[in-house]
Amino acid sequence: MGNSESSFSDSDSCYQKERNMEGTYTVPPRSPLVLSRKGSSFLEEPVITKNTDVGETEDNIASSGRDSASPELGKIHYAASEMQGWRSHMEDKHVLDPPLKHNGRRVLTDHHLFAVFDGHGGSFASQFCGDNLVRTLMEQEEWSAYLKLRPTSSSDKNLCRHSAFGVKLIKSALNKTFLSLDAKLKDAQRGRRFDQLFELQNILSIALGRNNGIQECFRRGSLDNVMINSFSKVPPPSLTGTNVQLERSGTTGVI
């Protein structure tokens, strides 16, 4: 399968470059396709290494301009810890952004962004959302309007960021951010699903040779039909009695 593997990596490399040129989102690296006899998405031994981030924000008194007696002022202490455990991939993603930054540049010194994306059955969705959260937030019109408002210390309380109008803007910006992330995620997954079909087709061609029934399934673009027809109706002699696990984009499927 040496030649097939090199062709897969070349194809994947072109896909990554194409997506990155669009500049709209970052696609996490695709997990290599792995053939396993275990047929399980869990490890034989848990990964107990714990990664922990601990920090504190800067004192907000100087940046906010509020009365120093306000209970809302002072430093925010935060911590996030993650451990892979029995899962085949680390499926969670933490976003710790105090103060709020974009492309390494501070956007608002008195605003802090914290988010946790909990992956279930795969790492792609959580990694994708975590990597693209801030960028997608700053694409929203409401966010641009929020930045144009006067700072919290403004004398006009109706046109500053902590006014009811400002809170409404930031809420709307966050809501549209998550909806936009969903749309981008679906687009990214469609491209990766095509890659998965192409990769599986090459493996089946090696294991079974050319088979018209399998080729028809690929023309229809149905991964489920490919699995059923390939390993149920036409069981490959070389893989009979073996559970074949395909790791795809951080998720697992047993054929």
VEXDREN-2710 file (C-alpha; in Angstrom, 1 decimal):
% VEXDREN-2710
k/r/px/py/pz
1/MET/0.0/0.0/0.0
2/GLY/3.0/2.3/-0.2
3/ASN/2.0/4.0/-3.4
4/SER/-1.6/4.4/-2.3
5/GLU/-0.5/6.1/1.0
6/SER/1.7/8.6/-0.9
7/SER/-1.1/9.5/-3.2
8/PHE/-3.4/10.1/-0.2
9/SER/-1.0/12.5/1.5
10/ASP/-0.5/14.4/-1.8
11/SER/-4.3/14.7/-2.2
12/ASP/-4.7/15.8/1.4
13/SER/-1.9/18.4/1.0
14/CYS/-3.7/20.0/-2.0
15/TYR/-7.0/20.0/0.0
16/GLN/-5.3/21.8/2.9
17/LYS/-3.7/24.4/0.6
18/GLU/-7.0/25.1/-1.1
19/ARG/-8.8/25.6/2.1
20/ASN/-6.1/27.8/3.6
21/MET/-6.1/30.0/0.5
22/GLU/-9.7/30.9/1.2
23/GLY/-8.7/32.5/4.5
24/THR/-12.1/32.0/6.1
25/TYR/-11.3/29.2/8.5
26/THR/-8.6/26.8/9.6
27/VAL/-9.0/23.1/9.0
28/PRO/-7.4/20.8/11.6
29/PRO/-4.9/18.3/10.2
30/ARG/-6.7/15.1/9.1
31/SER/-5.9/11.9/11.1
32/PRO/-4.3/9.2/9.0
33/LEU/-6.5/6.3/8.0
34/VAL/-5.6/3.4/10.1
35/LEU/-6.4/-0.3/9.7
36/SER/-6.8/-2.0/13.1
37/ARG/-7.9/-5.5/14.2
38/LYS/-9.4/-4.2/17.4
39/GLY/-12.5/-2.5/16.1
40/SER/-12.6/-0.1/19.0
41/SER/-12.4/3.7/19.4
42/PHE/-10.8/3.2/22.8
43/LEU/-7.1/2.7/23.7
44/GLU/-5.7/-0.4/25.4
45/GLU/-4.1/1.9/28.1
46/PRO/-5.3/5.3/29.1
47/VAL/-3.2/8.4/28.4
48/ILE/-3.1/10.0/31.8
49/THR/-0.8/13.0/30.9
50/LYS/-2.7/16.1/32.1
51/ASN/-2.3/19.4/30.3
52/THR/-3.2/22.4/32.5
53/ASP/-3.2/26.1/31.7
54/VAL/-3.4/28.5/34.7
55/GLY/-3.4/32.2/34.6
56/GLU/-4.9/35.5/35.7
57/THR/-6.1/38.6/33.8
58/GLU/-4.6/42.0/34.2
59/ASP/-6.2/44.3/36.8
60/ASN/-9.2/45.9/35.0
61/ILE/-9.2/49.1/37.0
62/ALA/-6.9/51.1/34.7
63/SER/-8.5/49.8/31.5
64/SER/-12.1/50.2/32.5
65/GLY/-12.0/53.6/34.2
66/ARG/-14.6/52.6/36.7
67/ASP/-14.7/53.3/40.4
68/SER/-12.0/51.2/42.1
69/ALA/-14.6/50.2/44.7
70/SER/-16.7/48.3/42.2
71/PRO/-16.9/44.6/43.0
72/GLU/-16.6/43.8/39.2
73/LEU/-13.0/45.0/39.1
74/GLY/-9.8/43.1/39.9
75/LYS/-8.1/40.1/38.4
76/ILE/-9.8/37.0/37.1
77/HIS/-8.1/33.8/38.0
78/TYR/-8.7/31.0/35.5
79/ALA/-7.6/27.4/34.9
80/ALA/-8.3/24.7/32.4
81/SER/-7.1/21.1/32.5
82/GLU/-7.5/18.3/30.0
83/MET/-6.6/14.6/29.9
84/GLN/-7.1/12.2/26.9
85/GLY/-7.9/9.1/29.0
86/TRP/-9.1/6.1/27.2
87/ARG/-10.2/7.9/24.0
88/SER/-8.2/7.4/20.8
89/HIS/-7.9/11.2/20.4
90/MET/-8.0/14.2/22.6
91/GLU/-11.5/15.4/21.8
92/ASP/-11.8/18.6/23.8
93/LYS/-10.7/22.1/22.9
94/HIS/-10.2/25.0/25.3
95/VAL/-10.1/28.6/24.3
96/LEU/-8.4/30.9/26.8
97/ASP/-8.0/34.4/25.5
98/PRO/-7.5/37.0/28.2
99/PRO/-7.4/39.7/27.0
100/LEU/-9.2/39.2/23.7
101/LYS/-6.7/38.9/20.9
102/HIS/-6.8/38.3/17.1
103/ASN/-3.8/37.4/15.1
104/GLY/-1.6/38.0/18.2
105/ARG/-2.9/41.6/18.5
106/ARG/-5.0/42.8/21.5
107/VAL/-8.5/43.8/20.4
108/LEU/-10.1/44.8/23.8
109/THR/-7.9/44.9/26.9
110/ASP/-10.8/44.7/29.3
111/HIS/-12.6/41.8/27.5
112/HIS/-11.7/38.2/28.1
113/LEU/-12.9/35.2/26.1
114/PHE/-13.1/31.7/27.6
115/ALA/-14.7/28.7/25.8
116/VAL/-14.8/24.9/26.1
117/PHE/-15.7/22.7/23.2
118/ASP/-16.5/19.2/24.3
119/GLY/-16.0/16.6/21.6
120/HIS/-18.0/13.3/21.6
121/GLY/-16.7/10.5/19.4
122/GLY/-14.2/12.6/17.6
123/SER/-11.8/15.6/17.8
124/PHE/-12.5/17.4/14.4
125/ALA/-15.5/19.4/15.4
126/SER/-14.2/20.7/18.7
127/GLN/-10.8/21.5/17.3
128/PHE/-12.3/23.3/14.3
129/CYS/-14.6/25.4/16.4
130/GLY/-11.9/26.3/18.9
131/ASP/-9.4/27.3/16.1
132/ASN/-12.0/29.4/14.3
133/LEU/-14.0/31.0/17.2
134/VAL/-12.3/34.3/17.5
135/ARG/-11.9/34.8/13.7
136/THR/-15.5/34.1/13.1
137/LEU/-16.6/36.4/16.0
138/MET/-14.7/39.3/14.4
139/GLU/-16.4/38.7/11.0
140/GLN/-19.8/39.7/12.4
141/GLU/-21.3/43.1/11.7
142/GLU/-22.5/43.4/15.3
143/TRP/-19.0/42.9/16.5
144/SER/-17.7/45.8/14.3
145/ALA/-20.6/48.0/15.6
146/TYR/-19.7/47.0/19.2
147/LEU/-16.1/48.1/18.7
148/LYS/-17.2/51.5/17.5
149/LEU/-19.0/52.2/20.8
150/ARG/-17.2/54.3/23.4
151/PRO/-15.3/52.5/26.2
152/THR/-17.0/51.8/29.4
153/SER/-15.6/55.0/31.0
154/SER/-17.6/57.1/28.5
155/SER/-19.7/59.9/29.9
156/ASP/-22.6/58.9/27.6
157/LYS/-23.8/55.8/29.3
158/ASN/-26.3/55.0/26.5
159/LEU/-23.6/54.7/23.8
160/CYS/-20.9/52.8/25.7
161/ARG/-20.2/49.1/25.6
162/HIS/-21.7/48.2/28.9
163/SER/-25.0/49.8/28.1
164/ALA/-28.1/47.8/27.2
165/PHE/-27.5/48.5/23.5
166/GLY/-23.9/47.4/23.8
167/VAL/-24.9/44.1/25.6
168/LYS/-27.5/43.5/22.9
169/LEU/-24.8/43.9/20.2
170/ILE/-22.3/41.5/21.8
171/LYS/-25.0/38.9/22.4
172/SER/-26.1/39.0/18.8
173/ALA/-22.5/38.8/17.6
174/LEU/-21.9/35.7/19.7
175/ASN/-25.1/34.1/18.6
176/LYS/-24.3/34.6/14.9
177/THR/-20.7/33.4/15.5
178/PHE/-21.9/30.0/16.6
179/LEU/-24.4/29.8/13.7
180/SER/-21.6/30.7/11.3
181/LEU/-19.3/28.2/12.8
182/ASP/-21.9/25.5/12.2
183/ALA/-22.1/26.5/8.5
184/LYS/-18.3/26.5/8.1
185/LEU/-18.0/23.2/9.9
186/LYS/-20.5/21.6/7.5
187/ASP/-18.6/22.9/4.6
188/ALA/-15.3/21.6/5.9
189/GLN/-16.8/18.2/6.7
190/ARG/-18.2/17.9/3.2
191/GLY/-14.7/18.3/1.8
192/ARG/-13.2/15.8/4.2
193/ARG/-16.0/13.3/3.5
194/PHE/-15.0/13.3/-0.2
195/ASP/-11.4/12.6/0.8
196/GLN/-12.6/9.7/3.0
197/LEU/-14.6/8.2/0.0
198/PHE/-11.6/8.6/-2.2
199/GLU/-9.3/7.0/0.3
200/LEU/-11.6/4.1/1.0
201/GLN/-12.1/3.5/-2.7
202/ASN/-8.3/3.0/-3.1
203/ILE/-8.1/0.6/-0.2
204/LEU/-11.0/-1.5/-1.5
205/SER/-9.5/-1.5/-5.0
206/ILE/-6.3/-3.0/-3.5
207/ALA/-8.2/-5.6/-1.4
208/LEU/-10.9/-6.6/-3.9
209/GLY/-9.8/-5.5/-7.3
210/ARG/-12.3/-3.8/-9.6
211/ASN/-15.9/-4.5/-8.6
212/ASN/-18.8/-2.9/-10.5
213/GLY/-21.1/-2.9/-7.4
214/ILE/-18.6/-1.1/-5.3
215/GLN/-17.8/1.4/-8.1
216/GLU/-21.5/2.2/-8.4
217/CYS/-21.7/2.9/-4.7
218/PHE/-18.8/5.4/-5.0
219/ARG/-20.5/7.1/-8.0
220/ARG/-23.6/7.6/-5.7
221/GLY/-21.3/9.1/-3.1
222/SER/-22.7/7.0/-0.2
223/LEU/-20.1/6.0/2.3
224/ASP/-22.6/3.8/4.1
225/ASN/-23.5/1.9/0.9
226/VAL/-19.8/1.5/0.2
227/MET/-19.3/-0.1/3.6
228/ILE/-22.3/-2.4/3.3
229/ASN/-21.7/-3.6/-0.2
230/SER/-17.9/-4.0/0.3
231/PHE/-17.8/-5.8/3.5
232/SER/-21.1/-7.6/3.7
233/LYS/-22.2/-8.5/0.3
234/VAL/-18.7/-8.9/-1.2
235/PRO/-16.4/-9.8/1.8
236/PRO/-12.8/-9.5/0.8
237/PRO/-10.9/-12.8/1.2
238/SER/-7.9/-11.0/2.6
239/LEU/-9.9/-9.4/5.4
240/THR/-12.5/-12.0/6.2
241/GLY/-13.0/-12.4/9.9
242/THR/-11.2/-9.2/10.7
243/ASN/-12.7/-6.0/12.1
244/VAL/-11.5/-3.1/10.1
245/GLN/-11.5/0.2/11.9
246/LEU/-11.2/3.3/9.9
247/GLU/-10.1/6.4/11.7
248/ARG/-11.5/9.4/9.8
249/SER/-11.1/13.0/10.9
250/GLY/-10.8/12.1/14.6
251/THR/-13.8/9.7/14.5
252/THR/-14.0/6.0/14.2
253/GLY/-16.2/3.6/12.2
254/VAL/-16.1/-0.1/12.3
255/ILE/-16.7/-1.9/9.1
END
